[in-house]
Amino acid sequence: MANKAVGVTGMLLYQDGNFMQVLEGNEHSVRGVYAKIERDPRHRGLITLLQGEIEDRQFPTWSMGFREITRAPGPIEDGYTHFMNSADAQFAANPSRAKSLLMKFKQGMEQRN
């Protein structure tokens, strides 16, 4: 995988044509991967929620963890929302929610293994 070759790790979530992704690694490599994503005509409407230096990687052994979010059949229960359908507005208002979501998926995936 290209990410592994340049030392980039992270996680990718997908639902109904929308993606949320974390890229981690040295700044040069991460910016290179992101620039490649920006140039790809399949990707539109990119939004950077958070960027900056971190002490420790959150996904150090994942060249890119992937998870597709599926919807439960039937009506949505009170208190739940299909927030991924309007995630850009919700996450832009509070970017730490995006990180929290990704970390919960990481924890769930690691518990299964």
HUVENCOR-V709357 format. One record per helix or strand of 2 or more residues. SS is the DSSP state (@ for helix, = for strand). FROM is the first residue (numbers start at 0). LEN is the number of residues. If there is no record, write none. Layout:
BEGIN
ss=SS from=FROM len=LEN
ss=SS from=FROM len=LEN
END
This chain:
BEGIN
ss=@ from=1 len=4
ss== from=8 len=7
ss== from=17 len=7
ss=@ from=26 len=13
ss== from=64 len=4
ss=@ from=82 len=11
ss=@ from=95 len=17
END
